[in-house]
Amino acid sequence: MRSFYLLSAAQILLWSIPSVLAQGNTTCSDSALDWYTVFVGETPCRTYERLRQVCNSQYRVGSQNPNTPPDFCEDQVADCCCNSVAFSLSMLCLTCQQGTRTAVNGFDAGVNAYQQYLTGSRTRFCSPNTNQTLPAAIQRAVCNNNIKISNTLYGIFWGDGQWF
């Protein structure tokens, strides 16, 4: 015999609130990055947040700055963000949050934006920083935590710090 449980609307609402609150700044404002969400299974902001949480469990994506860089790599353990893959995810996250109503094809970053992302409010770059890859230990953690990162993000890099 099957047992059925009747849930009140209040119980359903209480169970759904944490998932809505957890989305926070990781939701996209329009459909411009639906291709990414369909391909990876989550928004670029959520992927960026999960990558950063490998090194800093307290990291939460905030409102990304439309004056690039959108975020800074300032974690105490910076291996998760001190790389061009994380920077690319932060740029996609900016477009996700702002949508294409403010930037027709998404946001671009000018010369030195990547270097500013790596420096933040510090006077030195995070070190070592890696380009077109993740440090081996971080890549293992990404795989172990089932964080899906599009292979194309590993190949994106402009030496002068731009991003398109």
BELTASUL-V239992 format. One record per backbone hydrogen bond with DSSP energy under -0.5 kcal/mol. NH is the residue of the N-H (numbers start at 1). CO is the residue of the C=O. Records with the same first field share a line. If there is no record, write none. Layout:
NH=CO  CO
//
This chain:
7=5
12=8
13=9
14=10
15=11
16=12
17=13
18=14
20=16
21=17
22=18
23=19  20
24=20
26=23
27=24
29=96
34=31
37=33
38=34
39=35
40=36
41=36  37
46=26
47=43
48=44
49=45
50=46
51=47
52=48
53=49
54=50  51
55=51  52
56=52
59=56
64=62
65=70
68=66
73=117
74=72
78=76
81=78
82=78
83=81
84=130
87=83
88=84
89=85
90=86
91=87
92=88
93=89
94=90
95=91
96=92
97=93
98=94
99=95
102=99
103=99
105=106
106=103
109=163
112=160
113=110
114=161
116=112
117=113
118=114
119=115
120=116
122=119
126=118
130=82
139=135
140=136
141=137
142=138
143=139
144=140
145=141
146=143
147=142
148=146
149=147
153=150
154=151
155=151  152
156=152
157=155
161=158
163=109
//
